[in-house]
Amino acid sequence: MSRARSVRSPRPLLGAATVVAAVATAGSLFLSLGLGLTPCRLCWYQRILMYPLVVVVGVAAIEERPGVARTVLPLSVFGLTLAAYHSWLQVTQTTCSVGVVSCATVQYRLFGLLTIPNLSLLAFLLVTGIVAVAWWRTRR
């Protein structure tokens, strides 16, 4: 592989996005199964959008397919939107009657600062940005 081709290879970026999605998936499973926290309805929706990203972006990294952005970006942008809304709910509301567990309830804070929806927002933001950059770099 030539130097110019290797610089534009999407594999490292797609690999990084896979790691972010895998850490987010493992973290959500640890919070529910390890710590016994019950996910609210919005958390479930965010999980539904994050979990497949591990496989989809992982396979794309192996196969060096930056065009996977057309599949990933709708999932990650929608997840980003849900996580932003969920984070906003936790800041502005005291209750939310969407499900059994209130989406406005802060169940856990990482380092006393980031709530679960904040972590989800960060993960979706990173996956979206990394995949978009990988796609853009190979299209130049």
N, C-alpha and C positions, 0 to 999 in steps of 0.2 A: 504494500500500500504506500503510495507516495506521501510525502510530508504534507502537501496541500490537502489531500484527501483525509489523512488522519486528523488534521486540525478541525476539519468540518464533520468528523464522525459524531453521530448523535449518541453513540453508546454511553460515554461517561455521563452526559446529562440525563439521559433516560434511566441510567442506572441509579443516579442520585434521586430522581423522582420516585423510582421504585422503592428505594430505601425510606424515603419520607413516608410514602403510603404504607409501607410495611410497619414502620414504627408507630404510625397513627393507628393502624389496625390492632397491633399488639397492645398498644396503650389502652385502647377502648375495651379490649377483652380483659386486660388486667384490672381495669377499674370496675367492670361488672362482675367478673368471675373471681378475681383475686381479692378485691376490697368489698365486694357485695353490694355495690351501688346499682340501683335500678335505673336504667336509662329512661328518659322521658321520650315522648313521641318525636320531637325534633331531633333528638340524639339518634333514634332509630333511623330516621330518614338520612341523616348524615352518614351513618354507618353503611346504609344501602348504597350510597354513592361512593364511599371511600374503599370498601372492601374489594370490589372488582378492579379497582385501579392498580392494585398490587400485581395481579395477573396480567392485565392488559398492557401496562407499561413495562412490566418485567419481560414479557415475550417480545415486545417491540425493541427493548434494549438488546436482547440476545440477537434478534434478527436485523438490528440497525434500521428500524423503520420510523423515521421522524413523522411520516404521514399519519401516525397513530394519533396525532394531535386532533384530527377531525373526530375521533372517537372520545378521546380523553377530555378535551376542553368543554364540551357540553356537560359532562358529568361533574368536572371539577369546578366550573363556574357556577353551576346550580348549587353544588355543595358549599361553595364560598358564600353565595347569597344566603343560603339557609343558616350557615354558621354566623354570618354577620347579623342576621335578624335575631337569631337565638341569643347572641351576645348582647344585642340591644335590649331584648326582653329582660335579661337579667339585670341590666343597669336601670331600666325605667319602670319595671313592673314588680309587684310583690306576689302576685298569683297569676296563674295561667290555667285555664280549664280545658286544655286540649286533651289531656289524658289523665291517667291515675297519678303519675308523678308530675308536679307542676314544672313547666319549662322555665319558669322564672326563678326557681329555687337553685341556689348555688350549693351543690353537693360536695364539691372538692375544689381546692385551689392548689396549684403547683407553685411552690416557693411563696405561698401566701399571696400570690398576685394573679396568676392566670387561671381562669375557670376552664371547665371542660369545653364549652363552646369556643372560648378564646383559642385553646389549643387546636381545635378542629379548624377554626378560621386560619390559623397560621399554617397548618398542614395543607389545606386546600390552596392557600395563597402560594405556597412554595411549589406544590405540584403544578399548578396552573402556570406560574412563571417559568419554571424549569422546562416544562414541555413546550411552551410557546417559544422560548429561546432556542431550544433544540430544533424546532421546526423552522424558525426564522433563519438560523445559521446555515441550514442545508439548502435553503431556497435562494440564497445570495449567489 
